[in-house]
Amino acid sequence: MAATEIEPADKERAVVSHVDTAEVPSAAWGWSGESRKTFRIAGWIVALILVAMVIGNHKGKVEDIYLIGFAVLLAGILIRDSILRRKPR
């Protein structure tokens, strides 16, 4: 039986969490969160891949505009995120 506020447990420790395990099942075993560093690294890799895709066998420049545009947009989002993370709230 799990510990409750009415009936405290003698041997079991209650897990205090701000996350509902019904919404986030991984919270039951102690992890519920995101790895911001991993997402940032993945974002920069995707931006580099988009720029590298400019080199190819296509003759039109419309593809290049879209590839560079999405890479710049992604880089802008990543830079904005890193700047906002430095500022105290």
Buried (B, 14 or more C-beta within 10 A) or exposed (E): EEBEEEEEEEEEEEEEEEEEEEEEEEBEEEEBEEEEEEEBEEBEEBBEEBBEBBEEEEEEEEEBEEBBEBBEEBBEEBEEEEEEEEEEE
